[in-house]
Each structure stands twice: as C-alpha cells, then as structure tokens.
Amino acid sequence: MAQLLMDGTKVLTDPREHTRKWASRHPIYAGLIAGGLFYLVEILATRDPLGTVPFAVVIGAIFTLTSLGERRRRRKHNLPN
C-alpha cells in the first residue's frame, strides 16, 4: 500500500521492500527455497539428481548469506525489520 502525504499525494515506495523485509526475517527459509527451486529446475534439465546437489547447496548458501547481510544492514541503519 502506498503511503499518503499530508496533502494527499502518494509517496513512491520501493516495490522490493517487502521482499527484503521477509528475507531479512527468514534467512534460512530464503536459502532453502532458492536452493530447492534451483535443484528442481536442474533435475528437470539434466536428469541427474545427485550431480546437482552441490550446486543447489552453494546457491542456497549464497542466498542465506545475502539475507543475513540484509538483516545486518537493517539493524545498522535502524530500519524496521
């Protein structure tokens, strides 16, 4: 929902704000979801279920670390979490 100023005009908000909040609140879930989706797509593409596990783990770890960095940034700048 867009916020309104005192004169009734809308404030432009970042559409990614809700995604960033969710990721900073749930970094483990963000990593599991990203890694799981990557794994499913790779299974469909290669038909090799065990060969894609290391790559899915790496992708999940990258997303988890990024979410933890977002959580740290929000705390540092006193943004709502």
CYANA upper distance limits for C-alpha pairs under 8 A (distance plus 0.5 A):
  2 ALA  CA     10 LYS  CA      6.65
  2 ALA  CA     11 VAL  CA      6.69
  2 ALA  CA     12 LEU  CA      7.45
  2 ALA  CA     13 THR  CA      7.27
  3 GLN  CA     10 LYS  CA      6.27
  3 GLN  CA     11 VAL  CA      5.94
  3 GLN  CA     12 LEU  CA      8.43
  4 LEU  CA      8 GLY  CA      5.95
  4 LEU  CA      9 THR  CA      6.06
  4 LEU  CA     10 LYS  CA      5.12
  4 LEU  CA     11 VAL  CA      6.40
  5 LEU  CA      9 THR  CA      5.96
  5 LEU  CA     10 LYS  CA      6.73
  5 LEU  CA     11 VAL  CA      7.16
 13 THR  CA     17 GLU  CA      8.32
 16 ARG  CA     20 ARG  CA      6.69
 17 GLU  CA     21 LYS  CA      6.68
 18 HIS  CA     22 TRP  CA      6.68
 19 THR  CA     23 ALA  CA      6.60
 20 ARG  CA     24 SER  CA      6.58
 20 ARG  CA     67 SER  CA      8.48
 20 ARG  CA     70 GLU  CA      7.73
 21 LYS  CA     25 ARG  CA      6.69
 21 LYS  CA     80 PRO  CA      8.50
 21 LYS  CA     81 ASN  CA      6.43
 22 TRP  CA     26 HIS  CA      6.59
 23 ALA  CA     27 PRO  CA      5.88
 23 ALA  CA     29 TYR  CA      8.50
 23 ALA  CA     30 ALA  CA      6.46
 23 ALA  CA     67 SER  CA      5.91
 23 ALA  CA     70 GLU  CA      8.17
 23 ALA  CA     71 ARG  CA      8.47
 24 SER  CA     67 SER  CA      5.69
 24 SER  CA     68 LEU  CA      6.79
 24 SER  CA     69 GLY  CA      8.49
 24 SER  CA     70 GLU  CA      6.09
 24 SER  CA     71 ARG  CA      4.96
 24 SER  CA     81 ASN  CA      7.61
 25 ARG  CA     71 ARG  CA      7.61
 25 ARG  CA     81 ASN  CA      7.28
 26 HIS  CA     30 ALA  CA      6.79
 26 HIS  CA     67 SER  CA      8.24
 27 PRO  CA     31 GLY  CA      6.84
 27 PRO  CA     63 PHE  CA      8.23
 27 PRO  CA     64 THR  CA      5.64
 27 PRO  CA     65 LEU  CA      8.13
 27 PRO  CA     67 SER  CA      5.43
 27 PRO  CA     68 LEU  CA      6.44
 28 ILE  CA     32 LEU  CA      6.68
 28 ILE  CA     64 THR  CA      6.24
 29 TYR  CA     33 ILE  CA      6.44
 29 TYR  CA     64 THR  CA      8.48
 30 ALA  CA     34 ALA  CA      6.61
 30 ALA  CA     60 GLY  CA      8.23
 30 ALA  CA     63 PHE  CA      6.97
 30 ALA  CA     64 THR  CA      6.73
 30 ALA  CA     67 SER  CA      7.80
 31 GLY  CA     35 GLY  CA      6.43
 31 GLY  CA     59 ILE  CA      8.05
 31 GLY  CA     60 GLY  CA      4.65
 31 GLY  CA     61 ALA  CA      6.51
 31 GLY  CA     62 ILE  CA      7.80
 31 GLY  CA     63 PHE  CA      5.35
 31 GLY  CA     64 THR  CA      4.96
 32 LEU  CA     36 GLY  CA      6.29
 32 LEU  CA     60 GLY  CA      6.22
 32 LEU  CA     64 THR  CA      8.49
 33 ILE  CA     37 LEU  CA      6.54
 33 ILE  CA     60 GLY  CA      8.03
 34 ALA  CA     38 PHE  CA      6.64
 34 ALA  CA     59 ILE  CA      7.44
 34 ALA  CA     60 GLY  CA      6.10
 34 ALA  CA     63 PHE  CA      7.39
 35 GLY  CA     39 TYR  CA      6.59
 35 GLY  CA     56 ALA  CA      5.21
 35 GLY  CA     57 VAL  CA      6.53
 35 GLY  CA     58 VAL  CA      8.16
 35 GLY  CA     59 ILE  CA      5.94
 35 GLY  CA     60 GLY  CA      4.60
 35 GLY  CA     61 ALA  CA      8.34
 36 GLY  CA     40 LEU  CA      6.73
 36 GLY  CA     56 ALA  CA      7.30
 36 GLY  CA     60 GLY  CA      8.17
 37 LEU  CA     41 VAL  CA      6.72
 38 PHE  CA     42 GLU  CA      6.62
 38 PHE  CA     56 ALA  CA      6.34
 38 PHE  CA     59 ILE  CA      8.03
 39 TYR  CA     43 ILE  CA      6.63
 39 TYR  CA     52 THR  CA      6.84
 39 TYR  CA     53 VAL  CA      7.21
 39 TYR  CA     55 PHE  CA      8.36
 39 TYR  CA     56 ALA  CA      5.77
 40 LEU  CA     44 LEU  CA      6.88
 41 VAL  CA     45 ALA  CA      6.78
 42 GLU  CA     46 THR  CA      6.40
 42 GLU  CA     47 ARG  CA      8.16
 42 GLU  CA     52 THR  CA      6.99
 43 ILE  CA     47 ARG  CA      5.46
 43 ILE  CA     48 ASP  CA      6.41
 43 ILE  CA     49 PRO  CA      6.09
 43 ILE  CA     52 THR  CA      7.65
 48 ASP  CA     52 THR  CA      7.36
 49 PRO  CA     53 VAL  CA      7.66
 52 THR  CA     56 ALA  CA      6.71
 53 VAL  CA     57 VAL  CA      6.65
 54 PRO  CA     58 VAL  CA      6.75
 55 PHE  CA     59 ILE  CA      6.69
 56 ALA  CA     60 GLY  CA      6.57
 57 VAL  CA     61 ALA  CA      6.57
 58 VAL  CA     62 ILE  CA      6.67
 59 ILE  CA     63 PHE  CA      6.83
 60 GLY  CA     64 THR  CA      6.62
 61 ALA  CA     65 LEU  CA      6.58
 62 ILE  CA     66 THR  CA      6.62
 63 PHE  CA     67 SER  CA      6.64
 64 THR  CA     68 LEU  CA      6.71
 65 LEU  CA     69 GLY  CA      6.66
 66 THR  CA     70 GLU  CA      6.78
 67 SER  CA     71 ARG  CA      6.75
 68 LEU  CA     72 ARG  CA      6.75
 69 GLY  CA     73 ARG  CA      6.63
 70 GLU  CA     74 ARG  CA      6.67
 71 ARG  CA     75 ARG  CA      6.85
 71 ARG  CA     81 ASN  CA      8.07
 72 ARG  CA     76 LYS  CA      6.61
 73 ARG  CA     77 HIS  CA      6.73
 74 ARG  CA     78 ASN  CA      6.36
 74 ARG  CA     79 LEU  CA      5.38
 74 ARG  CA     80 PRO  CA      7.47
 74 ARG  CA     81 ASN  CA      7.16
 75 ARG  CA     79 LEU  CA      6.85
 75 ARG  CA     81 ASN  CA      8.21
